[in-house]
């Protein structure tokens, strides 16, 4: 009448023997089974990195569908299970009654994503940790585990913030070409000028927007990044190919619809010619309708050479010099250019024919200033002393002096 399995250990003669049986009761093991689902605020999913621990016994992962089972749980009694995953709230299931020989199914345990500080609640501190992780990656704030901090992570946090603030978010899907990204900038700018580019978004029920604004770094220099809309928060960082930004509504505010001016970028035009600004890797993330847009936009800009108001010959550099010098100048119109070097007696020492030059500034070694190596027409170093250099460019000519030291 004892619960358990019985083993019999006995040996007896075949004839007229008294047989003695020794019976030992063995515990029937119970088991605990269940399933873990993770509410990301944008989908229900499970993955193998969810850890399930039978406290005091063992830890294991769920299968790809979120199911788990602990076999051979003994003795019968009361147990506790803890469930946790990276960037997801930990949960504890207490008072699980295990009966020997039976399976205890504890049903579904739901974890809520967005809890970066692991305190069991999605709140303002989690947003702060997400903000920091944008600049320095932290897997605890990578709520969808895609290896980067982006607009999707903010949507997950937003949808789970004090859970239940936003309805109809559990089956949110991401779709392409939702909303519109706009890049507003002048079509033509002058070399060396500073101009602004405004990034805007047209969307319905927007929660957050993210984009990588790439540009030709040889032609453009990024000077500044500013948020346009005071009702939005914005964070930005420089990357190898440009500047990435995320902007969004304040947590607690309702998703907004309309045309939003998000950020203003200030650039300096460095190199004449056609160049571009490209908005790529972009997301417009929404909550209420359960959609997000992925889109791109590209604009071209013509950088025109800066035209001087008048032609000038400038002072050579370095001056004095012992190894040659650069001769800077500027032209208000295109012309054939030459430099003639004279000594203090007015004798011609050297001549440099630079060919045709467009109107523009030739004031640096990198922008076309003419180099004289300090040698005469016989390729011999000239003696130390005072020399004169004369620029001829069409109808324009001008003369300045320089000093050679040895």
N, C-alpha and C positions, 0 to 999 in steps of 0.2 A: 504493500500500500504506500510505498514511498515513491515520490516523484523522481524520475531519473532513469538511466539505462543501467542494466545489470550485467556484470561479467561473472562467469562461473569458472572457478579454478578447482578442479577435482581429479582424483585418481583412485580407482578401486579395483579389487580383484574381480574376475568375471563371475565367480561362484560364491554364493553365501557371504557376500561382503556388505559391510555397512558403509554407505557412501556419505561423506560429509561435504556439503556445499557452502562455500564462502561467497556471499553476495555483497558487492560494493555499489552504492548509488553514485551515479555520475551526473553533474549539473548539466541540464539542457541550456545551451547558450541562446541568448536573445540577440537581436540586431536592431540597428537604428538606420532608417533611410529617410531621404528627403531630397529637396531640390533647391538650388540657389538661383535667383534671377537678379539682374542688376538693372535698375531703372536709371538710365542715363539722361532722362528728361527728353531725349529725342528718339529713343528706341529701347526695346527690351532685348537684352542679349545675355549670354553667358560665355565664359571663356575658361580655359583650363588653369589660368593663374589664380583662381579663387581658392583660398585655403580654408579647409574645414577641419576644426580640431575637436576631438572628443576629449574634453578636459581630463587630464590624468592618465590618458591612454595613448592616443596617436593622432597624427595630423596627416591629411591627405588632400589631393585636389579633386574637384568635381570632374566629371567627364565633359565632353564638348557641349552637351545639352544641359549641363548644370546639375546633373544627378549625382548623388553620393550614397554610399551605404557602409556602415561599420558592422562587420560580422563578428561573431564570437564575443559578444559583450556579456561579461559576467563579473560578479554575481548580479542577480536581479536587484534592481534598486533604482535610485534617482540619479540622473546624469545631467551634465551641462555641455552644450555645444557652442563654440564661437566660430564666426565666419568673418573673414576679412579679405580685402583685395586692395591693391595699390589705388590710391585716390578715390576710394569708395568707403562709405561709412562702415565701421565694424558693427556687427550685431551679435547678440548673445541670446541663445535659446536655453532657458533654464527649466528645471522640474520636468525633465523627460523621464517618464516611467518606463523602465525596461522589465518585461516579464520573461522569465526563462522559457525558451522554446517558441517565442513569438517575435514577430517583426513590428517594431513601433515606427509608424510613418508619421513624421512630424510636418509633412506638407511642404509649402513653399516659404522660403525665407527671402525677403526682398531687401537688397542693399541699394542705397540712394547715392548716385555719383555726385561729385561736387564738394565733398568734404575734405578739403586739402589739409586741414589741420587735425583731422581724425578725432574730433570731439563729439561725433554723433549728430552734428547739425550743420546744415549748409547756411552760412551766414556771412556777415561783412568781412570777417578775418579771412575767409576762404577767397573772397574777391581780392583782398590785398595780397595774398600769396600768389594768386593767379597773375596779378599785375607784376609782381617781382619776377615770376617765372618767365614772363615774356622777354625779359632782358637777360636772365640767367636761368637756363632750363632746369626745371624741377619736376621729376616724374610724378610727384604727388599732386601736381596741378594739371597734369596731362590727362584730363578726364576721359578722353576717348582713345587714349593709348596709341596715337599715331606718330609719336616721336617728336612732336612740336607743339608749341603753345600758339593757338590761333583762335579765330572767331568761333569755331565750333565748340571749343572748351568753354567760352563765355556763355554760349547758348545753353549748354548743359547746366552750368552753374545757375544761370538766370532762371531756367525752368524748374530747378529744384530748390530755389531760394525760399526758405521757410515753407517748404513743400506745400503745394496746392494753390499757390498764388496765381498761377497760369493754368488754364484748363486745356484739355485736348492736346497734350504734348507728348503722350507716351508713344505715339506712332509717327512722330515727325519724320519726314523723309527729306533728303536733299535732292533738289532737282536743278537742272541747268537753265541758264538764260532767264532768270527771274530778276526783275528790276533792271536798272541801267546805271552804269558807272560813267561819269562825265569828266573830261579833262579840259579845262578852260585856260587858254594861254594865247598870247599874241602869235600871229603867224610869222612875223618878221621882227627880229631884234638886232641891235647893233652890237658889234664886237666890244667887249669890255663892259657892256651895260649890265645892270641887275634888273631882273624881271620876275614876276610872280606867276605861279600856276595854281589854280584852284581845282581841287578834286571834289566832285559832288556825287550824290547818289539819289536816284529816284526809285522809291520802293514802297511797298505796302507792308504794314505791320513789322517794321524793321526793329530788330533788337540790337544787332551789331553789324559792322561792315569792316572788312579787312582787305588790304591790297598791298602788293609789292609794286612800288613805282620805280621802274628801272629807267636809266637814261645813259646817254653817251658821255662817259666821264672825261674823254679827251676834249669834248666840245663844251661841256657844261660842268660847273662847280656848284654843289649844293651849299647854300649859305645858311638857311634857316627853315624850320618847320613849325607851323603854328596851327592850333585848332580854331576853326571858324565859328562853330556853334557852341555857345556857352551852356546849352542844355544837354550837351553830350560830353562824355569823358573820352580822352584820346591818349594813346601811348604810341611812340614811334621809336625805331632804332635803325641805324645804318647797317646794311648788309653789303656783301661784295658787289652785287649787281645793282644796288639802289637803296631805297629806304622803304621799310615795311611799317605799316601802321594798322592799329586796330582802334576803332571808335565805337561807342555804343551808348544806349540810353542808360540812365541811372537805374540801379536796381530798385524796384518798387514802383517805377513808372510803367505806364502801359506802352505796348509797342506803338510806334508812330508811323504815319503814312505821309508821303509828300516828297518834295525835292529838297535834299539836305546838302548844304555846303559843309564839307567835313574838315578839310585841311587846306592850308595855303603853303606852298613850297616856294622859297626864294632861290633863284639860280643866278649865277654870273656866267655870261656868254664868253667863252675863252677863244674859240677857234671858228673862223668864218666857214660857211658852207651849210649844207642841210644836216639837221640832226633830228632827234626824236625824244619823246617821253612816252613810256609804255606802262599802262596799268595792267598787271597780270597777276596770276595766282590769287584772284579776287573772290571774295565771298560776301554776299549780302544774306545775312542770317536772320530769319524771322521765327517767331514763336507761335503766335496765335493761330496762324493758318498752317503751321507745320511745314514750312518750305524754306529753302535757302538757295540763293542764286550764285552761280560761278560764272564769271564773265571777264572780258578783257577789253581794253580800249587803247588806241595808239594815235598820237598826233605828231605831225612833223613841224619843225620850226626852221626857218632860214635865218642864219646868223650872217648879217651883212658886214663887210669890212668897215671899220670906222674910218671916215674920211676927214683928214685935217682941213681946217679952214684956210690954212696957208702953208706954203713950203718953208721948211726950216732946216738949217744945219746945226747940230748940237755938239756939245763938248765931247771929245774923245775920252775913252776910259779903258784902262786906268791912265791917269796922268799925274805926275810923270810916269814913264814906263821904260823898261829895259828889254822887254821881250815882245814888243808889238802892242797894238791897241785896237779897240773897236771904234768905228766912226759911226755914230747914230745920226739919223735924219728923218724927216717926214716930207711927204709929197701931197700936195692938194690935187694933182692930176698926174696921170701916167706919163713917163718919159724915159729916155735912155739916160743912164746914170754913170758918171765916172768921178773918180777922186784923183787929184794930182797933188803930189807932195813936193814942196819947195824948201830949200835951205834958207838961211838968213840972208844970203846974197841974192835971193830970187831965182836961183838956178833950179831947174827941174830935176828932182831926185828920183821919183818913181811915179807910175801912173797905174791906176786900177780901173778897168772897165767892167762894170757890174751888169751891163745889159739893161734890158727894159724892165722897169719896175712899175707896178700899178700904184694908183693913189693909195696912201696908207701910212702907217707908222712903222718905221724900221729903227726902233729905238733900243732894242736888246739884241744880244747875240742870238737868241732863239727866234727872233722875229725879223731877221734880215739886215742888221747893222753890218757894215763892211769892215773886214779885218785887214789891217796893214801890219806886216810882220817886222817892220823896222829895218827893212833892207832896201838898197837902191835897185836900179834896173839891171845891174850886173849880179844881183843876188848876194851882195855884200852888205854886212851890217853897217849902218850909217854911224858916224861919230856922234858922241854926246853933244847936245846943244838944243837950240830952239829951232823948230820947224813949223811950216805952215801947210795946212791941207785945204784944198779948194774943191767944193762940190759943184758939179755941173749937171743939171737936169732940165733939158729943154731950154726954155728962156730963163730959168732960175739958176743963179750961182751965188755962192757964199763962201767966205774964207774964215778959218779959225786957226789958232796956234796950238802946238803941243810941245812937250819937252821930252827928249831922249836922254836917259842917264846910263852910264856904263860903269 
